[in-house]
Amino acid sequence: MKKNKIFTIIIIIIVLILVLFIGIKYFLTEKQNSQEIEEDVISYNDMIKVFQPLNNKTISSPLNIQGEARGNWFFEASFPIKMIDENGKEIPLNINYITTDKEWFTEDYISFSEKITFDKPDTKNGTLILKKANPSGMPEKEEKLEIPIKFKANLN
């Protein structure tokens, strides 16, 4: 009888440990904010893919941004972008929206390519932010892809 109780307790402990490990794996996966980084593409929630610039690459002005996004990332064929330095200060850009001349009223991917220019930043690092168009202005509908970048040292 004692052997059965010990065996049952061991099984319960093993099951609890497995549940704990599965929970930790799930938490760590969700913690990554659904942003995936591969060698030649950055993607977010199967909504947007950026081929250029890639994470932590050194950039200079003008910068060519290339990628593709699902049609519902756009509103009226555009979505907002911004760039900040590592202190969170916004860096002025020549444009604040990426646009496409493709039919955006679709759930398929639509390619985009935009050349932006920007002022010399105050820091060596920053972030390029591509935001999902949110005409409602509702915070719960906000989504964005953040790309860490490095600024070329002799940027004018």
Phi, psi and omega in degrees: 000319179296324180296322178295319179294317179295316178299316179297317179296318179297316179299316179298317180297317179298316179297317179297319178296317178298316178299319179298313180297318178297318178298318179296316179299317179297315181298315181294323178295314179293329182295338182285001175060028176057021176261121182252143180234120173248180183297322186236018179201147172242132180228159180223119173048033182054029181249323183215143176232134178241128180261337180205129358279160177260166182307133174059024175275150177279128183237164174216169179263132003283153181240130177264122178256125181229142177177199175211148181220152176295151182305326181280004169281335181267160164221124185052045174068021178211162172214152185282150173227156170205164180229136177233154175274180185290350175267000180088004179281130181288134179263123181299134177247158177287337175224154180244004180222144169263134181239161175228150175261006179275164176291114185266351183275066184207165173261358178283169175285142177235130180284151174218152176208125183218137176258124179241153171241153182212156179287161178297126179282163179274348183235170180276337183236161179194194181218133171263128185242122176251113186258141174293135177301134183223075183297340179287334183075005182283123183303326181290348179259003181284135174218149180204154173248123180252128182243112176292136183225163174239141180265137177302136188300320183262032179297130180275000000 
